[in-house]
Amino acid sequence: MEEITEGKSLEEITDDDSDVEMIGPPKQLANQSTVKKSKKNDVKKNVLMLTEIFEYTEVEEGEEKWNSEKWQDNGLPSLVKFKTTVGSSDVWKVIRQLTKPITQISVAPSTARKVKSLQFKLNAPTVKKHSHVCLLCLEEVTNLGLEGRHNESWAKALCKVTNSGNGMSHLVRCHSAHKDVKAILEKKEAEENAQGVLDAIPPAGVSEPSNSTTQSNTVGKNFIKQQKKAIIRLQARWLGLNGIPHHYTQVPEFAEMFRLFDKNFVPIARETFMKELEKLFKRMIQGIIKLVETNREELSGLRWLSICHDMWNTLTMDGALGSSLKLTTKDMETYTIAAILEKNNVSHSAPDIGAQLQKTYMERFGIDLKKETNSCAADTCKAAANVAGVLEADGEDCEMHIVSLIMGYGLGVKENTKTKKFTDDKGVVKKVQSIVTPGGAFPEGKRLVKGGRNCVNYFSKSPQRKEKMDAQRKIMDLSTVALMNFPETRVGYIVTTLQSLMANHQLLSILQVAEKDDFGKLWDELSNEDFKAIQEMEAVTQILFSYSVNDSQQSNAFNNSLLPWYRKLLKKALYQDSYRVMKLGKQAPTTKLRNWPREIRKVIDFTPSGKQCLNRLQEQLKMRLPAPKPNQCLSVLLDPATKAFAEILLDEDGLFHKTRALLKEKHRDAWRAFHAPVDDKEGDNGEEEELATPKATAMDLDEDDEEEDDEDDILGMTCELEANDADPEEDTTERDADDVFEKWMNHTVKFSKYVFDSQQPMKAVGAVKFKELVAKFDTMKYYREKGKEEWPTITILARIHFSKMDNSAFQERVFSTAANVMSKVQNRMGFAHLEMRTLLAQNKDLIRQQII
């Protein structure tokens, strides 16, 4: 901005013979400006006056407010033009040079300034010369519409730019969130990094001249500069992707390690680390957006996305809403991605959680959950399960939580209670709590679990006692299975605790003699009859335990199709006449839990505690694992391995036929989505247009033509030479889709061609067992190599339903990562910082593979 001296009046400025013509808002200058021209006078000078343009665009009486002669479509007055050609820099794509600069003259308000203790007033006009117009600023104005504009609003897009650096500063200051500006900044950074490395490396085979000292210094400086930038990024990447706090780099040993190779190494500063962390996080978000956009191309119009959500409390007791998404790409690769970790201390109600998820997914990834979500997984809490209804998606209870609850109630560590109120004889209202768990109260089971844990903890939590126990184990040449205990919240691992207790029964029975006053008292609480009950409780829950800690926590793409088989397996496991119980006594040192000797024991010979445990498990299984719904079994018919056994797996209450009918309906939607672009094209070539033209029959001919061609055909009789059953206007979409679906249902895959491991082949002909087939056949490999070409619409359904999340195990791992990031010494961490570091650490494998 150029200031005009106080001695020069506004009239002298405007009367100057120079080519300056332009000024500020007309209201400020109406009584000062001496430049009065006709509103429609052609401007012939090289510079325009802003007041002149304002006067030109003023609305005359009886004239439309937005006269097309005065205004352009881009929102600028017709007097204002800019050059269409752009320079080499990407900045000039959004900041264009005006064909005629625009000058603005304005009068600053009276102000008092203090200079060297002297007070004086300054009331001088100032001049601004605008050389460019910012198209992004103009875009913000034009987006308001005609009614939202006012006469001077377009002038906000004017700016003075002398070089691309000034233009870049304007873009960063005013439009840093715009996608075009982000692209320009990313491209600039990439070019600088690449050019720096190229400049630092001399051409191959060219030796540096001895007199090129200046060039050598330049190359060396460029290389060192890029090397320092690379080291900074590597430090930030190492810290960010592994959830390591910044202060780890400030210890002396960290710098000493790197100074072995670079004497001038300086650890990354905290401010620099935060900037690099933000860049890394933004790149991850952009990678997820790109992955999502690529994935939804063929799935447009369908509900294709699967998400899960859960709540967690931080160390500072802040509520955190976490969510993850799962998708299968065109290449049949399935990815589960940690997407959100936001503070939520306001409400846990389903409508509020659903609204928060909808807003964040839309703002961050451009995903409309209410239109694109197919399934929404959560724990068994009713409020969490209701979020699926808010998002209009299929709700999925976490399979891992369900099995853990079944085990907890079966072993007696959990009980259903009911509280009743009554009034005693004195008129006092009292509450009585009663146990209403199906199968009856089981306090004995809780006592046995607690007693077993006390014995295990006596040695496992004391290093001295554990060392003494290991020494005795070595002397007696016993199994090396260690005593194991886990937090009470991990209900499934009670089984592991009981297994380790029985594996060390021989050793503990000897140690209790030496420590009669301490451990002996704990050991005496468990009798031989109690150990028989513990054997039985472990035997009836071991299959449930294996499923809860292994299969139910997996996120494999084809694991969904095995859900009905797992449930059948669990039911069969709890309805047997006999079980294999662990043997008590001395075993070889090499014996492990997986190959521990067992003996058969019939249910009729079980202890009362063993029978009640089994009964409670059966009741919980009926209540919490009923027959699956058709929408949960669609994957069974999409996986070639399970499709062959579908009628056996889905044999409950007509489930197979219901699932088949539902998948048929889903396939019609997929068919329409897949063929929509082709169907929308009309008249692509002359042949199709000709075929679409109705052909005249004999009955349609004019009487004159008939007489001309067949004068002897008095009766005018005709017949069809070829049957034409198809109605030209009939919509055959559903029929075509159903034909493909029926062919798929009858199609048999050559399983031997698509195995996981060629070293473990599968026979091509003959009978094969279910477990061998699902263990060796690679479903995704089949779709990748053959299915997506031969069955494109079936592949679309497979991508959608193989991605369904039936457990929240992944989200629990995200919370574990967050707990590691926010340690006790990092509990003052800001929530935005916590989210960045948690999501980066959880998605580090996908980032390293450059998937996101």
N, C-alpha and C positions, 0 to 999 in steps of 0.2 A: 504494500500500500504506500502510495506517495503522498506526503503531506504538503499542502500549499501554504506558503508563508502568510502570516496574518495581514500583511500589508496589501495583499491582492484580493480584490472583491470577487464575488461570484459572477457579477456581470462581466468583469474583465476576463474571467476564465472562459466563459461561454462565448465571448466575442473574439477570442483568440483566433488567428487565421490558420492555426494548425488543423489537422484532420480529425480532431476529437469531436465526437458528437454523441453524448449519452449520459444518463444521469439517474438518480435514485427515485424513490417512490413519489408519485405526483403530488400527494397530499403535503409532503414536506416542502415542495419546491414550487407550488402553484403561485405563490406570491413573490417568488424570487427569480424564477427563470425568465430570461429574456428571449429564449429561443422558442418562438411560436410558429409552428408550421401546420399545414393542412394534415388532417389525419390520414389521408390517402395519398400524400405526396410521395413520390418515388425517391428513395434515398440513393444518391449518386456518389456520396463520399465513401472513403474506405473504412470509416468507423461509424458505428451506430450509437445513438444516445438512448439510454434505457427509458427516459421519460417520453421520448418520441414514440417508442414502441408501445408504451402504456397508453398514450393518447390515441395511437392508431387502432388499438384493440378495444377502446371504449365503445360501449353499445349506444348507438344513436336511437332516437325515438322511432319506434315502429320496426326496429331491426332485431333479428334473432340474436340471442345472447352468444351463441357459438356459431358465428357465421363461417361457413366453410371457406370463404375467400380470405378470411383473416387468420384462420387457424389451420395447422397441419394435423394429420392423424397422430403424429408422435407427441402432440401436446404443445409444440412450439408455435409462436406466431409465424405467419407466412413471411415476415420480413427477416426472420432469423434462419439462417442456413448453416449447415456444417458439411465438411468434406467427407465424401464416402470412402476415399482411399485411406488406408491405415498404414502406420509405420511398421518397422520390424518388431518392435516390442509388443507383447500382448496387452500392455496397458492401453494402447491406442485403440483397441477393439471396443473398449467401454468408455473411453474419454476421447471425444472427437474435437478436432480443431474447427473453429468457426470460420466461415468464409470472410466475414467482416467482424472484427473485434467489437465488443460492446463496452462503452464507458459509462460508469455510474458515478454521479456527483452527489454527495450527501453532506449534511451539516451535522457535526457532532454536537450533542447537548452541552450546555454550559457546565463546566466542571471546575473545581478548585484543586490546584496541584501545589504541593509544597516543595520548593527547590531552594536549598541553602537558606532555610528559615524565612523565605520570602513567599508571600501569597500573591498569586495573580490568576486571572481568568483567561481561559482559552476558548474561543468560539470561532473555530476556523473550519471551512469546508474541506472535505477530503475527496480524492479521486481514486476510483478502482477501475482498472482496465481488465476485462474478462476476455480471455483468448480461446477458451474451450468450454464445452458443455459435457457434463457427466451423464451418460445414458442411464446409469443405475439410479441417480437422483431423479432424473426425469421419469423413470419407470415408477418410482414411488408416488409421484404426483399423478401420473395418468391412471394409476390403479384406483385412485379415488373416484373416477368417473366424472362425467360432466358436472353433475350437481355438486361434487365435492371440491371442484377446482375454484380458484378465484383468479382474478386478472393477473396478480403478481406472483402466483405460486410457481410458475415455470422458471422464474428468475433464480430460484434457489438452486437450480441445477447448473448455473454458470460458475466458472472457476478460472483462475489464472494458473496456467501450467507452463513452465519453461522447459522441462525435460521429463523423461519417464520416471525419474526418481521422485519428483514432486507429485506426479500422478499416482505413483504407488503409495506414497504417504497418504494421499487423500482417500484412496481405496481402503487402506488398512484402517484409517481413522473412522471412516463413515460406513464402510460396507464389509467389514471383516467376516460377517456371518454369511454373506452371499456366496452361493455355490461357484459362480464364475470367478470371484476373487480368490476363493480357496484353491481353485484349480490353477490360477496364475501363480499363487504363492508356492504351491507344491512343485509346479514345473520349474520355477525359478530356483528353488532350493536344490532340486535334483540336478539341474544344469550346472549350478555352482560347484556342487560336490564332484560331479563327473569331470568338469573342466579342470578343476583343481588337481585332480589325480592325473589327468592327461598331460597337463602342463608340467607336472613334476617328473614325468617319465620321458627321457629322450627317445627319439625314433630308433627302432631296432637297426643295428648294424652301423649306426652313425656315431662316431667318436666325437667327443666335445673338443673344439679347437683350444689350443693352449692359451690363446689370447682372449678367450671369451669369459673373462672373470665376471663381468656384469650379468651375462646370461646365466652362468652357473649359480650365482648368488640368487637370482630370481627363481630359478628352478628349485633350488634348495629351500628357499623361503616358502614357496607354494607347497612343496611336499610336506614340510614341517607343519604348516598351517592346517593342511588337510589331515595330517596324521593326528594332530591334537584334537581336531573335531571328531575324528573317528574314535579316538580313545574316550572322549567325553560321552559319545553316544553309546559306546560299549559299556561304560560304567553305568549309565542310566538304564540301559537295557538289562544288564545283569541284576541291578537292584530291583527294577520294576517287575521283571518276569518271574522273579523268585521271591517276591514279597519281603525283601530285606530292607531294613531301615537305613536311612542315609548315613547315620552316625557310624556305621560299620566302616565306612571309607575314611574316617577321620583318625583312626587309630594309627600309630606310627608304623606298625608292621605292614599295614596295607601299602603305604607309600614305599617302604623299603623294598617290598617284593617287586614292584614295578621299576624302581630305580636301578635294579640290576641291569635293566635293558635300556632305560632312559633316565639319565641323571637329572634331567629337568622336569621329571614327572610331577604333576600337582593333582591331588585328588579333586574330584568334581565338587564344586561349591553347591550349597543347598539350593540357592536360587536357580542356578543352572540346572540342577537335577529336577526341580519342579517344572521348569519349562520343557525339558526333554521328556519328562513323564507325561505332560499334557499332550505333547506332540505324538508320543507313542500311543496314548489312549485314543486320540482323534483318528490316527491311522487305523487302529483296531476297529473303531466304530464305522469308519468308511469301508473297511474290508467286510464287515458284517452286512452293511447296506448293499454292497456290490454282490455278495453271495446271495442275499435274499432276492434282489432284483433279477439276477440270472436264474434263480430257481423258480420264480413265479411266472416266467414267460409262458410255459406250456400249461400252467395251472391257473391261469387267469379266470376268474369267475367261480372257482371252486374253493371250498374250505380245505386248505392244505397244510396249515401250520399246527404244530403241537407245542404247548408250553406247559410248564409247571411253576408253582409259586408256593411260598411258605414264609412264615414270620420267624424272626430271630431277635434275641436281646443281646446287645453289645455289653462289654465290660462296664460301661457307664450306664447301663440299663436303658439305653435308647432302643426303641423298637425299630427294626429294619425289615423292609419288604424286599424279598429276593425273588427273582424269576429267571428261568432259563428257557431257551427254545431249542427245538430239535427239528431237523429237516434232512431230506434225502435229495441229493443233487441229480442232474441228468446222467451223470456217470455212475449212479447208484452207490454213491459214497454217503454214509450217514454221519452227521456231525451234531453234537450236543454242545451248545454255547451258553456260557453265563452271560446274561444280558443286562440285568438290573440289580442294583442294591441301593435302595433309597430309604431315607429316614421316614418313619411313620409312627409318630407319637399321638396321633389324633384319633383314629378310629380303625377298628379291625372288622367292621361290618362288611358283608359281602358287596353291597352297592358301592361303598367307598373304595374298597380294595379294587374292585372291577374298574371303577372310574380312573383310579390312579394308574393301573396297568394300561388301560386304553390310552390315556394321555401320554404316558412316557414312551410306549412303543411307537405311537404315531409321531411324536416329536423327535425321537432319537433315530428310529429306523424307517419311518414312513410305513409302518404296518398298522392296518386297521383290524384290530383283533375281532371286532364284532362281525366282520365280513370274511376274514381269512382263517380264523382259528377253527380247527377241526376237533381237537380234544384239549382238555385242560385238566392236568393232574394236580392233586393236593392231598394232604393227609386226611385222616378220617374225621377231623373236626367238621361239624355241620356248617359253620360259617364259612370255612375255607372251601368246602365242597360246593356251596351255593354260588361261589364266584363264577363257576362254569355257566350257570344259568344267566347271570348278568351279561356274560360275554356271548351268550347264545351258542355255546359249544357243548360237546359231549363231556360230561364229567367222569373222571377216572379216580377212584380211591387208590391210594398208594398201596401196592401189593406188599411191600416190605413192612409197612405199619400193620397191615391186617394180620399177617403171619406172626409178627411179634406180639400182638394183642392176644391171639389164640394161644400162644405159648405161655404168656404171662398169666392168663386166667387158668389155663390147664395146670400149671405148676403151683398155683395157689398164691402167687405173689401179688395178684390183682383180684379185686372183688367188686361186684356190683352191689351198691347199697341203696336203701330206700329209707327216707326219714319220715316218721309219722308223729303227729302231735296228739297229745291227750291231756286231759285235765285230771289231776289226782283228787283225793278226798278233800284236800284243803283248798281246792279251787285254783291251784297253781298249774299253769300250762307248761308241760314238759315235752321234750323231744326224745324219741326212741329210734335208733338206727338199726336196721335189720339187713342181713345179707340176702340178696335175691339172685345171686349168680346161678344160671342154669347148671344143674348137676349138684347143687348144694354147696354149703360152705366147706372150705378145705383149709382149716388152720394148720393141720398136720403138715401139709405140703409147704407152707410158709416156714414152719419150724425147721423142717429138714433142710431147706435151702439156706436159711440163716445159720444153722449149725454147721453145715458144710463150708460156708463162706468164712466163718470164724476160724475153723481149723486151717483153711488155706491161708488166710491173712496172717495168722500167727507166724508163719515162716516166710511168706512171700514179701511181706512189708518190712522185714528186718534183715539187713545184709549179714549180720553176725549169725543169726539163726539159719539163714539160707546157706551160708558157708559151712556151718556145722552139719546141716542136713546133706549137702552134696558130698561131704567127706564120708559120712556114714553110708551113703548110696554107693560110693566107689568101693568101700570095704566089702559091702554085701553083694557087689556085682549085680545091681538091680537096674531096671529100665531107667533111661535118662529123661523120661517125660517130667517136665517141671510143673510145679503147682502154679495155676493161673487163675487170676480173678480180674473182673472188669467192673466198671462203674455200674451202679444199680439201674441206671437209665437204659443200659444196653441189655434188655431182657433176654434176647436170644442167647447171649453168651453165658447164661446160667448153666446151659448144657455143657459147655466147655469146662466150667468150674467143677461140675460134678464128675466129668470124665477124668480130669486131672486128680481129683480127690481119690477116685477108685483106683487109678493107675498107681498111686503112691500109698495104697492101703497097707501093704506089707511093711513099708518103711515107717509110716506114721505110727503103726501099732507097736513098733519097737521103740521109737523115740518117746512115746508117751510114758513109757516106764521110767526113762531117765529124767523126764521133766514132769513128774507126777503132780507137783504142786501148781504148775502153770498150765502147760499144754494138756496135761492129763485130765484136768477138770473139763476142758473143752471137748476132749475126745470121749470122755465118759457120757456126754450128753447124747451121743449117737450109739445106739445099740446095734447088735447084729441084725435085728429085725428092721431097724431103720436103714441099714445099708442095703438090705434086700429091696426095700421100697425105693431107695435111690437108684439102684440098678434098673428097676422097672420104669421109673420116671424118665431116666435117660434113654432107655430103649424105645419108648413110645414117642419121644420128642426129637430123636436124632435126625429123622428125615425132614421134619419141619425146620429144625435148626439149619440143616444143610441148604435148604431152599431159601431161608430168610437171609443168610449171610452171603450166598453166592448168586443163585439164579435170579432172585427177586430184586437184586441190586444192580443187575446188568442193564445196559442201555443198547444192546445189540439190535440191529435193524430187524432181524428175523426172529428175535426172541418173543415178539408179540404173538406169533403164530403158534407158539408152544404153550400159551396160557391155559387152554382147556386141558392139555395133557398133564401139566403140572397139578392142576386141581384134581384131576382124576387120580393122579399118583398120591396126593395127600389124603384123599378120601380112602383109598385102598390101604394106605399105611396105617390108618386109625381103625380099620375094621378087619383085623386079622385074628386068628385063633391063637397064635403064638408069636413071640418076639425073641430076638437074639440079644441077650444081656451080657454086659462085660464081666469077665471072670475076675475074681479077687485073688490076689496071691502073687508070688514071685514070678517075674517074667524076664526074658533075656535082655541085656543092655540095649540091643538094637531094636527092640520092640517099640513101635510108635502107636499113637492113637488110631491111625488109619488101618493098621493091621493087628490091632489088639485082639487076642483070642476071645471068642464069645461062645455062649452056650444057649440052647433053646429052652425057653420057659413058656408054658401054656398060660393063657389068660386066667383060666380057672384056678391056677395055682398062685396067682398074684396075691400080694398082701392087700389089705383093705385100702391102704393109701395108694398103691399102684392101680387098683381098680377104679378108685375115684378120680385119679388123675386122668386115666384113659376116658372115663365117662364125661368129664368136664371138657376134654379136648374135642370129643365128638359133638357135644352140644354147641361149643363155640364154632366149630367148623360149619354146622348147619346154619347158624345165625350170621356168621361173617363171610362165609364163602359159598353163597348159593350158586345155582347154575348161572353161568355168564349170559349176558344179553347178546342179541344178534350183532349190535354195533361193536361189541368187543371181540367178535369172532371173524370179522371180515378177512383178517390176515391169514386165517387158516385156509381159505379158498384161493388166496393170492399166492401163497407159498406152494410151489409144486410138490415139495416133500410132504407137507401136511394135507394137501388137497386129496392125495391118494387115500388117506385115512379119515377123511372129513366125516363120513357118515358114522364112524365109530366114535370119534372124538366129540361129535356134536349130536349125541343120541338122546339127550334129555328133553322131553316135552316138545318134540318137533323142532328142536333148535336148528338142525341142519337145513330144513326147508325154509325156515324164517330167515336164516342168515343168507341163504342162496337168493331169496327174493329181494332182500335188502341190497345185496351186492349187485344184483341185476339192475335195480333202480339207480344205484350209484354209477354204474357203468354207462347208463344212458346220459347222465350229466357229463361224465368224462368224455363221452363220444361227441356231444354237442360242443364242449369246450375245445376239443382237439380239431374238429372240422369247421369251427366257426369262421376262421379267416377265409377258407375256401368257399364255404357256402355264401359268404357275403359278396363274392365276386360274381357279377352277372355279365354275360356276353363277353367272355374273355377272347373268343375267337369267332370267326365267321361261321365255322361248322356248328358250334354250340347254338348260335343264334338261329341258324337255319333249322336245326333239329327242334328248337323250341317253338317254331312257327307251326300252327295247326295246319294239317293237310286236309284239303277238301275231299269229301266222299261223293259218291254218285248222287246221293240225296241232296247235297249242297249245290249241285250244278244248276245253272240257269236253264230254263226251259229251251231257250234258243240254242244253247250249247248242246243240250241233249238231242234236239232234233237234228243239229248239224252233224253230230258224231254217230248217233245210233238212231236212224229214222225208223228202223223196224222194231226197236225195243219198246213195244207198246206198254207192257206191264211195268217197266222200270225196276226190275228185281235186281238186288245186289246181295253179296255175301262177303264175309271177312275171309281173306286168304290165310291169315295167321291170327291166332287168338291174341287179343290185346287186353290183358287183365289189369295192367297198371293204369291208374288214373293219372294223367299228366300233372294234375294239381295236388295229388296226394303227397303228404309228408311221410317219407319212408325212413326218417331218422331213427325212430324207436325200433323198427323192424330190422334195419341194418345193424344197429347196436346189439340187439338181442341175438342176431345170427352169429356175430363175433363172440359174444359171451357164451353161447351154447357150444361153439367150437372150442373155446378155452376150457370149459368144464369137462369136455371129452378128450382133451389133448393130453398125451403122455410124453413127458420129457425124458430124454436119454440122460439119465442121472450120472452115468459113469463118465460123461464128458466134462462134468462141471464139479470136480471134487476140490476140497480145500488143499489137500496135499497129494501130489502125484506119487509120493512114496507110499501112500496108503490108499491104493486104488479100490474101486468098487466094481463088482461084477456087472456085466452089461445085461445079462439075461437071468431069469430065474427069480426066486422069491428073495426078499430082503426084509430084515427086521426093522421096525420103526426107529429104534435107538441108533442103529448103524446108519440108516439113511439120513437122519437129521444131523448126525455127528460128522458125516463125510461130505454130504452134498452142500455146495456153496450156492445159496439162493441168489445172492447179489451177483456172483460171477455169471450165472445163467442169464439174468436180466441184462447184464452189461454186454455180454457177447451175442446173445441171441434174442432175448425177450423183447428189448426195446425196438428191434427192427420188425419182428414178426407180430408182436402184440403191443403196439404203441399205447393204446388206450388202457389196456390191462396194466401196463407199466406205470402209467400215471396214477392209477389206484394203488399200486404197490408202493410207490414213492410216498403217497399220503399216509397209508395205514401202517406201513412198516415203521414210520417215524413216530407213531403214537407212544407217548410216555405213560407207562403204567405204574411208575413209582417215582418218588421224589428223592431217591438216593443221591443223584447228581447235585441237587440243590442243597442237600445236607453237607456234601463235600465243599460246596461254595462257602457255606457258613463256617466250616472248619478252617478253610483258607483265610477267611476274614478274621477268625479268632487268632490265627498265627500272625497275621499282619498287625492287628491291634493287640499287642502284648501288654503286659502290665506296665511296662515302661513307656508305652506308646498310647496310653489311654486318653490323651488330650488331642489326639489326631482329629482333624476336621472330617466330616462325613464324606464330602466330595473327594478328599484325598484317600479315604478308606475305600471308597467305591472304585476309584481308578486302580489302586494297587491290588485290590482283591480280584477284580475282573481280569486284569492283565495276568496275574499269577495263575488264575484258574484256566485261562485260555492260552497259556504260553505254548503248548504243543501245537495248536492251530496257527499261532503267530509264527513260530519257527518254521513250520511247513509252508508258510505263506498262503495259507487257505483263507485267512482273514487279516 
